[in-house]
Amino acid sequence: MLCGAFLSTLLFLLPTGALSLSSTAPVSDAVVSARAELCTALRGARKLTLSPELCLPEPTNPTAILMRDIEVRKLSGVVRGAKGAAAAVSGSLDALASFVDEQATFRGLFPGPLPVVYRPGPDCDFEEVAAAG
């Protein structure tokens, strides 16, 4: 079973003291609580989820610049329509703003907007990212 294998792998990665409460190593309440929450969350997962990573680069072609907003909005709708769990976005801040704006238009509707996770580049200004959405 995939979920069981994944769970056992994650539990293997936890500190040794967290795996057994009878060990002599001190175990913090936070570790025990985190392990219990992880076990509970993974036991309930019975289906595969979609969380695509989208790279939306800054176009250089003038036609592509004009079409980018339309195409990013279409892509956003396709990901939401496919019942994605979230969308990880990297690349242009303009494209990020278009993606987030399209998702925001579906607030309160079904299917609702997806959480958008932005993966910044090396020269990222977090104030600009916050302004983009």
C-alpha positions, -999 to +999 in steps of 0.1 A: +000+000+000+015+033-011+003+053+019+017+028+044+051+027+026+051+065+026+042+067+063+069+041+073+095+061+053+085+094+070+085+077+104+119+063+096+132+098+090+120+111+124+146+112+152+152+078+169+139+091+202+106+100+186+099+065+174+097+049+208+083+065+239+100+038+260+135+048+250+158+065+275+164+095+252+142+124+262+113+131+238+098+165+237+061+169+237+064+188+204+080+158+187+053+134+201+026+158+190+040+163+155+044+125+150+008+119+161-005+146+138+016+132+109+002+097+115-034+109+117-031+130+085-015+103+065-039+076+076-068+097+062-052+101+028-068+076+005-066+093-029-040+108-051-039+146-052-027+169-079-003+198-070+015+209-102+046+231-103+042+257-130+072+277-144+059+309-159+089+327-174+090+363-186+085+362-224+107+381-248+085+378-280+061+408-282+032+385-292+039+362-263+039+392-240+004+401-252-009+365-249+007+357-216-021+370-193-048+351-213-028+319-213-019+321-176-055+326-168-065+296-189-038+275-172-051+286-138-086+275-147-074+241-160-055+234-128-085+244-106-109+224-129-087+193-125-093+196-087-058+204-079-049+206-042-025+235-047-003+251-074+034+258-070+044+287-092+078+300-102+090+325-127+076+360-136+059+381-110+035+394-136+024+359-144+021+351-107-002+381-103-024+369-132-025+334-118-035+347-083-061+371-097-078+344-117-079+321-086-093+349-065-123+354-088-135+320-077-135+328-039-167+315-024-176+292-055-171+256-062-144+245-070-129+273-050-095+290-055-063+269-050-036+278-026-007+293-046+028+287-034+054+309-050+090+296-054+112+328-057+143+331-077+177+341-064+172+379-068+137+379-052+123+410-035+097+397-011+079+431-011+073+427-048+061+391-043+036+403-016+023+430-040+018+405-068-005+384-046 
